[in-house]
Amino acid sequence: MAENSAENVNREKAKESETDTDGNSNSTAVASSGSPDDAPADFDKAIVASGFGRFNLILLLVTVPATCANMFESTTMSYILPIAECDLHLTLTDKGVLNACAYAGMIISAIPWGYLADTKGRRKVLVYGYLLTCICVLGSALSQNFIMLVTFKFFGGLMVNGPAAVLFTYLTEMHGPKYRPNVLMVVGMITSTSTLLLPMLAWGIFPRPWDFLLFGSLDIHSWQIFLFVCALPSLVSGLVLYFMPESPRFLMSQGRNKEALEMLKMIYHVNTGKPKDTYPIKSLILEVPSRDAQKDEAIYTIENKSEDKVEPVKRQSRTLMESLRAGMQQMKPMFHKPLLGLALHCYTMQFCIFLGMNTIRLWLPQLFASMAEYEAEHANEDDSATMCTILEYSVNKTAETLTNHDNACAVPKTISMDMYINNIIVSFCGLVGYFFAGAIIRLIGAKRLLTYGLLVSGVLGIALYWSINSLTTIIISSAFVTVSGVAVSSLLGAVVALFPTQLRSLVVAIAMMFGRLGALSGNLLFPVFVQIGCVPPFVMVASVMLLAAVLSYFVPNPKKAAFT
């Protein structure tokens, strides 16, 4: 069934390459393997001819701070919850809201960012998105109360969602078919590295007695210094990506072939060190017809192309409503078979995976902090730090802080070193897991890795309930975060491969929106279920992961889907 679905998707893509949504021809030249060197080349042939070298390595280096910025925005709150509890008068529900509020902003901004990326360009979204994210993170670092912090975290999620989703698309469009799966796995490793950096930063900053007044009125504590430091990756990413080129794949999809060819020549020059005029590809196939733009055009940046001119013709100006109508026209294929069913399938999986993975991942720092505090208080007793014991202890401690704030917070909050070490171990295991994931993909395939990984994650999710001490909690949670993280990268890789270029950023953005909705739901429900009992939160996590595993069986094999 999965193979039949893949064939249907490919047939649909073949139709798209021949006919546009308005019935016009969508290609004026076709590059075949037997064509001469001066024949128009398709994108895959052109990007392969640009080589793999210094440019690609520079791009991956740029990805490091960008991926850190993405991860930091959604994860930093989980580390400040134990230490900022007294400063912000946090209840258990408040902690869930702080973990979830960034995802609320991401959900709202998904479709607008996806539309902008598919019409205005990948690079603009990346640059402006990261710079605006930096401003929001700095605002959260200056927050003086719960409402102020929630507001800035919400807007931070609103801003970071665009570049976070577009980054995957941008990277895949800068690499040939041979390297695309590996690039996504490298991004996964960078993501795991960024999660490793957070507990290390917290370890280096939180124990410091950094409490002072800024501008005579703003109270600054060590957790706010932590947020200041976490703003640096988004600032660096926005500034560096300004100097990176636009995606040639995007330019070709917009009919801007001359610009795309110049970008490819530049990539070739950086990779090989050879002059740009030695680039073997002399022309690119026209993916959109060479004709005057019309108001109801599917791709509204189409222009008349004159082959003897170096500079592209300046596009006609459009009103906002005309641009919006054109964008909706471009999205029409998303509401027809087979793309609609496939998209809804992937969105449901993304919702389930993020709900399970990010609920556990974002509550682990709080659980480890409670675990360390509990073990310190009961060091001379035989009480075992089972998961249910720790959850009950955490609920009672948070309630005590709220009802008896002066006494509970008379002494500055100190966090045991065990909390940092435990989180470092979990993050390090995730990083190691990605090194093995590449070999496993080659051995069993990306689709099987996705299905088996989700099955294992579901079993591990319920196994946390039977954790009998801190050691088993660390082992199970490390395995859960690692396996589910690899599954997320596998699913996003499939999404990128299964949808056409003009819709790819939009589809990834919507998929991420459903993922954020899952994370939002999980983090709001977790404290509610914890107060009901020990079993419900783990049943919730396990059930959604197992549902995603069942759905993954029916996802088309990405290897049989053409990159178009």
N, C-alpha and C positions, 0 to 999 in steps of 0.2 A: 504493500500500500504506500509506503514511504517513497519507494522508487517510482511508482506511477505518479505520485504528486510532484516529484522532482521533474519528471518528463513533461508534465503539464505546465509547470512553471517555465521550463526552458522553451517550450513551444510558444508560450505567451510572450516571452522575451524576444523570440525571433520575430513575432508579429510586430512588436513595438519597434524593433530596429528597421522594419520595412515601412510601417505606417504610423503616422503621428495620430494623436487623438482627434484631429480635425480632418483626417482622411488623406492628408498630403504625404508625399513620400518623405521618409525620415532619413534617407541616405542617398547620396549621389554617387558614391564610389564604394567598392568593396575590395578590401585587401585580402588576397589569398596567399597561401603558402608558396604558390608557384609564381607569384607576380615578381617583376623585376624590382630592383632596389628603389627606383624612382617612382614606383606606383604608390598611391595614397595608402598610408598604414592606419590600422585601427589602433586603439589606445594601448592594448596589451603589447603589440609589436613595438610601438613607439617607446613605451616605458622600459621594456626589456633592452632596447637598443641604447638607452641612456646609461645602462650599466648599474652596478651596485658597488658603492665605494664610499668616498669621503662624505659626499652629501648625505647619504643614508645614515652614516654614523653620526653626523652632526644633527640630523633630524631626531635620531633616537636620544641623543644627549639633551636636546631641547624638550623632549617628551618627559624627561625626569622631573624637572620642577613643575611642569604642567600636570602630570599625574599626581604629584604630591599635593598640589593645590586642590585637585578634585577630591582626593581622599581626605585631606585635612578638613575641608569645609563640612563634610558629613560626619566626621569622627571626633573632632576636638571636644565636643560637649561631653562625650562619654568619659573623658579623662578628668574634666574639671568638676564633675558632679560630686565626687567624694570630698574634695578639698574646698569647694565653693558652697557647700551645703549651709554653713553657718552665715557666710556673707550675704547670701541671697535668700535665706529663710525657705529652703526648698522642701516641698512635700514629695512623696513618692510619685504622685501624678505630675508634679512640676518637672521632675527628672525625665519622665516619659515625654513630656511636651518638648523639653529642650533637645532631647535626642531626635524628635520627630519634626521640629519646626522647619529645619533646613529642607527636608523632603517636601513639605507643603509648598514652599517657594519653587522647588524644582518641578512639581506637578503642574503648577499654573503656567510656567514659562516654557514647557516642552514644545508645544505646537508652534508658537511664535518664533522660537529659536530655530526649529527645524525648517520653517518656511524661509527665514532669513538666510540660513546656510545654503539652501537649495536655489536661492534667487540672487542674493547679494555676494555670496562667496564664503568659502571655508575660512580663509585667512582673517577677514574682517571680524567674523564672529569670535574667533579665537583671541584676537588682540583686544578688542573692546570688552569681551566677556571677562577675561582674566583681570584686566585693569579695574573694572567695576567691582569684581569680586574682592580685590585687594582693599578697596575703599570700605566695603561692608565689613570685612574682617577687622579692620582698624576700628570701625565703629563699635563692634562687639567687644573689642579689647578695652574700650573706654566705658563700657556699660556699668551703671551703678546699681541696677536693680533687675529683678526678673523680667519685667515687661520690656525694658530697654534691650536686654540681651536677646529675648525672644524675637523682638522686632528686627534687629540687625541680622540675626541668624536666618530669619525668614527671607530677608532681602538678599543675603548672601547665597542662599539656595536658589533664589530667583535668577541671580546673575551667573552662577557657576554652571548651571544645568546646560546652557548652550555650548560653551567650549568643551565641557566634559563629554557630551555626546558626539560633537563634531570631530573631536580629536581622533576617535577610532576611524571615522570615515576618511579623514585627512591622511592618516598614516597608511591605510590600505591603498588609497589612490596614488600614493607616492612610490609604491613598490609593485614589481611584477608578480604574476601568479605564483612563481616559485617561492617567493619570500613572504607573501601575505599571511599565511597561517603562523609562521614563525614570529612575525612582527607582533601579532596579537598576543602570542605567548610571552614575548619580551615585555610587552606592556603589562601583562599580568604579573610578571616578576617585579617590574618597577612598582606596581601597585602594592605588592607584598612588602617591598623594601620601604615604601612610604609608611605603611602601617607599623613597620619595625622602628621607624624614626620617631613616631609619636611617643611611645612609652619611654624611649631614650631621652627625648627632649623633656618629657615630664619628670623623669628621674633627675635630670640636671637642673631643672628650674624650680619645681615645687618645694623641695626642702629648704630653699634659700629664704632668708627672712626679708624678702623684698616687699615691704609695706610702707608706702609714703603717699604724700599729697602731690598731685600734679595740677599746676595752675592755681594752687591754693584751695581747690574745691573738689577735685576728683580723687577719690580713694583708689589707689592702685595696689593690687596684691600680686602674689606670685603667679596665680592662675591667669591674670590679665597680661603679665609679661609673656606667658606661654602663648597667648593668643596673638600678641604683637609679633612674635617670632614666626608663628604660623601664617602670617600675612605675606612673608617674603617670597614663597614660591609663586604665588599668583602675580606679584609685582614683576618678578624676574621673567615669568612666562610671557606676560603681555608685552614687555619691552623687547625680548628676544624674538618672539614670533612676528613682530613688526618687520623684521628684516628677512623673513622667510618668504618664498614665492607662493603664489596662489596655486591650487591644485590644477594641473593640466587636464585631468579628467573632468573637473567641473567646467573649465573653459570650453572644452570640446562639446560638452552637453548643452552649452549656451550658444553654440555656433561661433565662438571666438577662437577659431583655429590658428590664426596667426599668432595670437598671444600664447596659446597653448604650445605652439612649436618653439617659440622663444624660451618659454619656461623649460621645455625638454632639452633644448640646446644648452641652457645654463646648467641643468642637472648633469648632463653629459660632460660638460667642461669641468665641473667640480669633481666628478667621479674619476675621470680619466686623465685630466690635465691637458687634454688635447684641445686645439682651437674649436670654437663653436661651429665653424663652417665645415668641419670634418664629420659632423653628426650625420650618420648614414640615412636618416629619414628626411626626405625633402618636402613631403606634404602629408597631410592627415585626411582621413575620410571625413566628409561632411555629415555629421550626425543629425543635423537639422537642415532643412532646405534653404538654399540661397535665394531669398525673396524678401520683399518688404514686410516689416512687422505689422500685424493686425491686432486690433484691440482685444480680440478673443483668442489670441495666440496661446498655445499650451506652454511655450517657453517665451517669456515676454522680452528677453534681451536679444532676440534674433535680429540681425542687421543684414543689409546688403553687403556682401563680401566681394571686394575687388582684388583678384589675385596679384595684380601688378603693383599694389600699394603695400607699403610696409606697415603703415599704421592702420588699425581698424577704424571703420567709419563710426563716428560718434553716435551713440544710440539716441533715439527719440525720447523726450521727457514724457513721463506718465503721471497722471494724478494718482493719489493714494488709492482711490476706489478702483481705478483701472488696474493698478498693480495687484490689488487684492483679488479682483475678478480673474485676472490672468493666473494668479497663484492657485486659486481654486480649480481652474481649468487644468492646470498641471497635475493636481492631486486626484483627478477623476479616476485614473486606473486603480487607485487604492480602494475604490468602492465597488469593484467588479471582480469576478472570478478570474484567476485563482488567487490573486493577491489578497483579497479581503479575508478569505478563510485562513490563509497562511499567516497573515498579520495578526488576526485575533488569536490564533493558536500560540504564536510566539509571545504575544502580550500577556496571555494568561500564565504561561510558564515563567515569564519574567516577574510577574506579580508574586507568584508563589515562592520563587527562589529568593527574591529580595526580602520577602516577609520573614522567611525562616532564617536566612543567613544574617541579615542585619539586626534582627532582634537579639540573637545570641551575641553577635560580635559587639554591638554597642552597649550591652549590659554587662559584658565580661569585666571591664575595669571596676564597676561598682561591686560586682559579685566577688572579685578578687580582693578588693579593699575590705569588704565585710568579712571575708574569709580570714584575711590576715589579722584583722582586729579581733575577731572571735577567738582565733587560736592563741593570740597574745593574752586575752582575758582568761582563757581556760587552759593555760599552759601546764598547770599542775593537776589537771583533772583528766579523766579518761574519756571525756566526751569526744565523739567523732564528728568531724566537720562534714557531715553529709550535705548534699545539695539542699534538701528540705530544711535542715537545721540552719544553713546559711541564709536561705531566703527568709525564714521567720525572723532571724536575728536582724537582718537588714531592714525589714518592715518595722520592727519595734524600735530600732535605733533612729530611723528617720522620724518616726512619730514623736520620740522623746525630744529630738532636736527642735521640733516645731512647738511642742507644748511647754517645754522647759528650756527655752532658748538660752537664757542668761547662764544657767548652770552648765548646760551641755556644751556651750561654746565659750566658757570662761577661759579655757586654755586653747591656744591656737591649734587648729586641726593638723595632726601629723599622720602621714600615711606610711605604713610599714614598707620596707624595701621589697618584701615579698610580692606586693601588688605590681610593682614595676617589673620585677623579674618574671613573674608569671605571664604578664602581657607580652614581654619581649620573647618569651619561649613560644607563645602562640603565633606571634607574627613571624618569627624565624622559621617555624614549621611551615607556614604558608609559603614563604620564599623558597624553601627547599622543595616543596611540593611542585612548584612550577618548573623546576629544573627536570624533574622526572616526568612531568606532564608531556613535554615534547616527545620523549621516547615512547611514552604510552600511546600517544596519538598515532605515531608512525606504526605502532604494533597492532592496535585494535581499531583505529579510526576515530575521528572527532565525534561522530554521532554516538558510538558505543561508549566513549568516555563520558559524554553528556548523560546518557541514560544510567550507566552503572554508577557514576559519581553521585547522581541525585538519589538513587536507591540507597547507597551507603550513607549519604547525608541524613536521609530520613531515619535510618536505623540509629545513627549516632545521636540524632536529636532526642529521641525517646530514651536512649541509654543514659543521657545526662541525669534523668530522674533517679537512676539507681547508683549514681556516683556516691561512694561511701567516704571519701576523704579528698583532701586537696590535690593529691597526686593523680588520682583517677579523673578528677575534674579537669586538670590541666591536659591530660592525655586525650580525653574525649573531645574537649572543646577545641584543642589544636587540630585534631583530625577533622572535625566538623567544619571549621573555618577554612581549612586548606582545601578540602574536597569540594565544598560548595563554591569557593572562589574560582577554582578551575572550571567548574560547570558554568559559571556566569560568563567567563571569557569564551568558552566553547559556544554558548548560545549567541552571544553578540557576533562572533565570527560567522555563524550560520546566517544571521540576519543580514549582515553585510553582503554575503555571497548570494543570497536568494532574491534580492530585490534590485530593480533597475536603478541606474545612477541618479536619474532625476528625482527619485523618491527616497534614495538611500538615507540621507541625513534625516529626513522627516520620519522615516520608519524607525531608525535608531533612536531618535529623540522621543517618539511616542512609546517605544519599548522601554526606554529608560524612565519615562513618566509613569508607566504601569509598575515598574520596579520600585520607584520612589513611593508610589501609593502603597505598595506592599510593605515597604520599610516603615512608612508613616503608620499604617494600620497596626503592624506588629509592635512597634514601640509604644503606641497608645494602649494597646490591649494587654501587653505584658504586665504592667503594674496592677491592672485591674484583675487579671487572672491570678497573679501572685497573692493578692489579698483574699481571693476566694479559696485558694489551696495550692498545694505543691504540684499536683498532677496537671491541671489545665494548661499552664504555659508550655510545657514540653509536649503535650498532645497536639497543641496548636502548631508548634514548629515541625514536628515529625509528619503530621498529616499533609501539610502544604508541600513539603519536600517530596513526599511519596506521590502526591498528585502530579507534581511537575515531572517526576520520573516516568509515570504512565504516559503523559502527554508527549514527552520527548521521543517516545517510540515511533510516533506518527509524523515527526518532523522530516522533511525531505533531506536526503544526504547532500551536504554542501559540495561534495566532490563532483556531483553530477549536475551542478547548477552553474551556468555560464556567468562570468563577470561582465556585465554590460553597462 
